[in-house]
């Protein structure tokens, strides 16, 4: 499976999908988001990561018009989230950790209901419901009550609800929390298909592998501030270089192999005895292409290693290095009695104009 979806380069005149300038939100003396500056281009998956209480959900609530900023500004596809909130809502879909659908209705009834609430005519609402059930492999389950759905089916239905109006920008707040690995992979395929279809996706997730596999760009926030941003590979390079790991075919090949590695890379390899598996040679790489140069030099010398791999720092190590703590599950402001509203408490589609503001 491919690691990342293809992206479409925006034209120079096209506004970014999301832009924030000094975006700030305080709750009493607690600052949940502190001068957040983001510029997210259209047509990508952008992963927003951070430890508990970092401000992810509060930032999402402001960008999706559900919470007014204390200071600063945010725009969605060129529209101000405060002064043009109705225009913003017509351009976005929002899906959170918890299902917004009615458990007593069937899947198709939920989709038709939301379609009507979003202004679709009766015929178009029925047509769109059928399209989405097919797209999310829920056609057979569409006539069944949601109360009988599995967690993965409910999550897919909730995402389908957020796409009824075919929004160009989709916010996914922890979309695969609690799903089994197989269902999570299915959701990843759905997310990739959204970008391939021209949408932009802002993803928050507790699964760092998910951000690594899906996101073209990642932003890490801590204590309400953006502390790092880049592609997954760029962030990994910040905390450590890739390493070439090689096991010689025989003990007799070790010295010659180590000599070639040092000559090509400029670093003498570290030697680790792996017992019956033999000796492992490991050396840092200045660039991934150097690994190819080593293999060519070994081939020219008549040496064929037993195994070769390039080890990169993981997103877990990136997260630990930048925040000083492992990624955790639910977000809540720590060290403060003032709890920021949760972006996932109301998971829904693009909202009709009766969504209440919070200030």
C-alpha positions in Angstrom: 0.0 0.0 0.0 1.3 3.4 -0.9 2.4 5.5 2.0 1.0 8.8 0.9 -1.6 10.1 -1.4 -0.7 12.1 -4.5 -1.2 15.8 -4.2 -2.3 18.4 -6.6 -0.2 21.6 -6.5 -2.4 24.6 -6.0 -2.1 27.5 -8.4 -0.3 30.6 -7.2 -3.5 32.6 -7.0 -5.4 29.9 -5.0 -5.8 30.7 -1.3 -4.5 28.2 1.2 -7.0 25.8 2.5 -6.3 27.1 6.1 -4.4 30.1 7.3 -4.0 31.3 10.8 -2.2 34.4 12.0 -1.5 34.7 15.7 -4.6 32.6 16.5 -5.1 32.7 20.3 -7.7 31.4 22.7 -7.7 31.9 26.4 -10.0 30.5 29.1 -9.6 32.7 32.1 -5.9 32.6 32.9 -5.4 29.5 30.9 -4.1 30.0 27.3 -5.1 27.0 25.2 -3.8 28.2 21.9 -1.0 30.8 21.8 -0.3 32.7 18.7 -0.8 29.8 16.3 0.5 30.5 12.7 -0.4 27.9 10.1 -0.6 27.9 6.3 -2.0 24.7 4.9 -2.1 24.4 1.1 -5.1 22.9 -0.7 -5.1 19.3 -1.8 -3.1 17.5 0.9 -3.5 15.6 4.2 -2.2 17.8 7.0 -1.6 16.0 10.3 -1.9 18.0 13.4 -0.2 16.3 16.4 0.4 17.2 20.0 0.3 15.8 23.5 -2.8 16.1 25.8 -3.8 19.6 26.4 -1.6 20.9 23.6 -4.5 22.9 22.0 -5.3 20.8 19.0 -9.0 20.5 19.6 -9.4 24.2 20.6 -7.6 25.2 17.4 -10.0 23.0 15.4 -13.0 24.5 17.1 -11.8 28.0 16.2 -11.0 27.1 12.6 -14.4 25.4 12.1 -16.2 28.5 13.5 -17.4 26.8 16.7 -15.3 28.9 19.0 -14.4 32.6 18.7 -10.7 33.4 18.9 -9.6 35.7 21.7 -7.0 37.2 19.3 -5.6 36.6 15.9 -7.3 35.5 12.7 -8.1 32.4 10.7 -9.3 31.9 7.2 -10.7 28.8 5.4 -10.2 28.9 1.6 -10.0 32.7 1.8 -13.0 33.2 4.1 -12.6 34.7 7.6 -13.9 32.2 10.3 -15.4 35.0 12.4 -16.8 37.5 9.8 -17.7 34.9 7.1 -18.6 31.9 9.2 -21.6 30.9 7.1 -19.4 30.8 4.0 -16.9 28.7 5.9 -19.5 26.2 7.0 -20.6 25.7 3.5 -17.0 24.6 2.6 -16.2 22.2 5.4 -17.1 18.8 6.7 -16.2 17.8 10.3 -16.0 14.3 11.8 -14.9 13.6 15.3 -14.2 10.7 17.6 -17.9 10.2 18.5 -20.7 9.4 16.1 -23.3 12.1 15.4 -25.7 9.8 13.8 -29.0 8.7 15.3 -28.8 5.1 16.5 -32.5 4.4 16.1 -32.4 5.3 12.4 -31.0 3.2 9.6 -27.8 4.2 7.9 -29.7 5.4 4.8 -32.2 7.3 6.9 -29.4 9.1 8.7 -27.8 10.1 5.4 -31.1 11.3 3.9 -31.9 13.3 7.0 -28.6 15.1 7.0 -28.9 15.7 3.3 -32.3 17.4 3.8 -30.9 19.4 6.7 -28.1 20.6 4.5 -30.6 21.9 1.9 -30.6 19.0 -0.6 -33.9 18.3 -2.4 -35.7 15.0 -1.5 -34.5 13.2 -4.7 -30.9 14.5 -4.5 -30.8 13.5 -0.8 -31.8 10.0 -1.7 -29.3 9.9 -4.5 -26.4 11.2 -2.4 -27.2 8.7 0.4 -27.0 5.8 -2.1 -23.7 7.2 -3.5 -22.1 7.4 -0.1 -23.3 4.0 1.1 -21.7 2.5 -2.0 -18.5 4.6 -1.6 -18.1 3.4 2.0 -19.1 -0.2 1.4 -22.2 0.2 3.5 -24.9 -0.6 0.9 -25.9 -3.9 2.5 -26.0 -2.3 5.9 -27.8 0.8 4.8 -31.2 -0.6 5.7 -30.2 -1.6 9.2 -30.4 0.4 12.4 -27.2 2.1 13.3 -27.5 0.6 16.8 -26.5 -2.7 15.3 -23.4 -1.4 13.5 -19.8 -2.3 14.5 -17.5 0.5 15.5 -15.9 0.6 12.1 -19.2 0.8 10.3 -20.4 3.6 12.5 -17.2 5.5 11.9 -17.5 5.1 8.2 -21.1 6.3 8.3 -20.1 9.3 10.4 -17.5 10.2 7.8 -20.0 9.7 5.0 -22.3 12.2 6.8 -19.6 14.8 6.8 -19.2 14.4 3.0 -22.8 14.8 2.0 -22.3 18.3 0.8 -19.0 17.3 -1.0 -16.9 19.8 1.0 -13.5 20.8 -0.3 -12.1 20.8 3.2 -12.6 18.0 5.7 -11.6 18.0 9.4 -11.0 14.6 10.8 -10.6 14.6 14.6 -9.2 11.2 15.7 -11.1 9.4 13.0 -9.7 5.9 13.7 -9.7 5.9 17.5 -10.7 2.5 18.8 -10.8 0.8 15.4 -9.2 -2.6 14.7 -6.1 -2.6 12.3 -8.1 -3.9 9.3 -10.8 -1.2 9.7 -8.2 1.5 10.2 -6.6 0.5 6.9 -10.0 0.8 5.2 -10.4 4.3 6.7 -6.9 5.3 5.5 -7.9 4.3 2.0 -11.0 6.5 2.3 -9.0 9.4 3.4 -6.5 9.0 0.5 -9.4 8.9 -1.9 -10.7 12.2 -0.5 -7.4 13.9 -1.4 -7.3 12.2 -4.8 -10.8 13.6 -5.4 -9.6 17.1 -4.8 -10.4 17.6 -1.1 -8.0 18.9 1.6 -7.9 16.9 4.9 -6.8 18.2 8.3 -6.2 15.2 10.5 -5.7 15.0 14.2 -4.7 11.6 15.5 -3.2 9.8 18.4 -1.6 7.2 16.1 1.7 8.5 14.9 2.0 5.8 12.3 -1.3 7.2 10.9 0.2 10.6 10.4 3.4 9.1 8.9 1.4 7.0 6.4 -1.2 9.6 5.4 0.1 13.2 5.9 2.1 15.1 3.3 2.7 17.7 6.0 2.7 17.5 9.8 2.5 20.2 12.4 3.3 19.5 16.1 1.9 21.8 18.7 2.7 21.9 22.4 1.3 24.3 25.0 -0.7 26.0 22.3 2.2 26.8 20.0 3.5 25.3 16.8 6.9 23.9 17.7 7.7 22.0 14.4 6.3 21.6 10.9 7.4 19.7 7.8 7.0 16.5 5.9 7.3 13.3 8.0 10.7 12.7 6.5 11.9 16.3 7.3 10.8 15.9 10.9 12.6 12.6 11.2 15.7 14.2 9.8 15.5 16.8 12.6 15.9 14.2 15.3 18.3 11.9 13.7 19.7 10.6 10.4 18.8 7.3 8.7 21.1 4.4 9.2 22.3 1.7 6.9 22.0 -1.7 8.6 23.8 -4.6 6.9 24.5 -8.2 7.8 27.5 -9.8 6.0 26.8 -13.2 4.4 29.7 -14.9 6.2 32.0 -13.9 9.1 34.8 -13.8 6.6 33.1 -11.0 4.7 32.9 -8.7 7.8 36.2 -6.9 7.5 36.0 -6.2 3.8 32.3 -5.2 4.1 33.1 -2.8 7.0 36.0 -1.3 5.0 33.8 -0.6 2.0 31.1 1.0 4.2 33.6 3.3 5.8 35.2 4.3 2.5 31.8 5.1 0.9 30.0 6.7 3.9 33.0 8.2 5.7 31.9 6.5 8.9 33.2 3.2 10.4 30.2 1.0 11.1 29.1 0.1 14.5 29.4 -3.7 15.0 26.7 -5.6 16.9 26.9 -9.4 17.4 23.5 -10.9 16.7 24.3 -14.4 17.8 23.3 -17.1 15.4 22.1 -14.3 13.0 25.6 -13.1 12.6 27.2 -9.7 12.9 25.3 -6.5 12.1 27.0 -3.4 10.8 25.3 -0.1 11.2 26.4 3.4 10.0 24.6 6.8 9.7 23.7 8.0 6.2 24.0 11.6 5.1 21.5 10.8 2.3 19.4 7.8 1.3 21.3 7.6 -2.0 24.5 6.7 -0.2 23.0 3.3 0.7 22.8 2.6 -3.1 26.4 3.6 -3.5 27.4 1.1 -0.7 25.5 -1.7 -2.3 27.1 -1.0 -5.7 30.6 -1.0 -4.2 29.9 -4.3 -2.4 28.6 -5.8 -5.6 31.7 -4.7 -7.5 33.8 -6.3 -4.7 31.9 -9.6 -5.1 30.2 -9.2 -1.7 26.6 -10.1 -1.3 25.2 -9.3 2.2 22.7 -11.5 3.9 20.4 -8.6 4.7 20.2 -4.9 4.1 17.9 -2.2 5.4 17.7 1.5 5.9 16.4 2.4 9.4 14.8 5.8 9.8 13.7 7.5 13.0 10.0 6.9 13.7 7.3 9.5 14.2 7.3 8.3 17.8 10.9 9.3 18.3 10.1 12.6 16.6 7.3 13.2 19.0 9.3 12.3 22.0 12.3 14.4 21.0 10.2 17.5 20.3 7.7 17.4 23.1 9.6 15.3 25.7 6.6 13.0 26.2 4.9 10.1 24.4 1.7 10.7 22.4 -1.4 9.9 24.5 -5.1 9.5 23.9 -7.6 12.2 24.8 -6.9 15.8 24.9 -7.6 17.9 28.0 -5.9 20.9 29.3 -3.5 19.9 32.1 -2.7 21.8 35.1 -5.8 24.0 34.8 -9.3 23.8 36.1 -10.6 25.5 33.0 -11.3 22.8 30.4 -11.3 23.9 26.8 -14.3 22.6 24.8 -13.6 19.4 22.9 -13.7 19.5 19.1 -14.9 15.9 19.1 -17.9 16.4 21.4 -20.1 17.2 18.4 -19.0 15.2 15.3 -21.0 16.3 12.4 -21.2 17.2 8.8 -21.0 20.7 7.4 -23.4 22.6 9.6 -26.6 24.3 8.7 -26.8 27.9 9.9 -28.4 27.0 13.2 -25.1 25.9 14.8 -24.6 27.9 18.0 -21.5 30.0 18.5 -19.4 29.7 21.6 -17.4 32.6 22.8 
